[in-house]
C-alpha cells in the first residue's frame, strides 16, 4: 500500500531538498588531532625546558629554542586548550584562537625540524609538524567560511585591520630582503646565517613562502569583507601576537646565553605584541557581536 504524506511534511521535504547541502567535517576529528598535538608539544616542551643540554646548537641559538618552548608551555598550549574547549561548545571566536595557536605550533615545529641540530627529540619534532598540519586542515574544514561575513560586526574597522596586516607583510618582507639581497649581490651568505651551520634561514623560507603572502592576501580580502579574508585575518592576528611574544622571549634567552646577541629585538617584539593585540582583540570581539546576534534574531 502506498504511504501518504501530510501536506506540511511534503512541503518541508521539498523545501529541504531545494536548499544547498553543506557537509562540514565534524569537530571531533580536529579535537582528537589537536589533543594529540597538545600532548606531543607539551612533552617536547617539558624535555626541552627540563633538560636544555639536549640542544647541540651554538649557545645563543640553543637558548632561542629554549625560549620558544617556554612560550609553548606557558602561553600557547594553555591558550589552545581553552580555545578548544570553548569551540567544542560552539564558540566561533574560539575557533579563530584555536587556528592561530595551531599555526604558531606549526611554525615552531617547522623551525625545530629544519633548523635545530639533530638531537634525541628529532622524531618528536617531525611528529609535531605532521600533527600540526593535520590539525590545521581538519579545523579549516569545520569553519563555515561563507557564513563569516554575516557573523562579523559591521562596526569592525576592516580597512584599518586589513591595512595593519598588509603593513606587517610589507615590513617583514623588506626586513628579510635587506638581509638577502646584499648577500645575493656579493655572493656571500646573509648576515643572519653568520656564526651558524645553517644552509638557509628557515624563518625566511617560511615567511617568504607562506606567512607574508597570506598576510597580504588576508589584509586585502578583509577590507572587502570576503569570507577567506575574514578567516585568514582572524587566524593570522592570533598567530602574529603569539609569535611576537615568542620572539621577544627567545631573544631574551639568547642574549643571556651570549651577550653579543643584540637585545634590541626584545623591546621591538614586545611592542609589536602589544600593538598586535589591539586589532586581534577588536577582531575577536566583532565575531558574533551583539549587533550581529540582534540581526540574526530578527531574521
Secondary structure, DSSP 8 states (H G I E B T S, - for coil): ------HHHHHHHHHHHHS-------HHHHHHHHHHHHHHHHHHHHHHHHTGGG--S-HHHHHHHHHHHHHIIIIIHHHHHHHHHHHHTT-HHHHHHHHHHHHHHHHHHHHHHHHS---TTHHHHHHHHHHHHHHHHHHHHHS-GGGGGGGB-TTS-HHHHHHHHHHHHHHHHHHHHHHHHHHHHHTS--GGGTTS--SS-HHHHHIIIIIHHHHHHHHHHHHTT-HHHHHHHHHHHHHHHHHHHHHHHHHHHHHHH-TTS-SHHHHHHHHHHHHHHHHHHHHHHHBT-HHHHHHHHH-
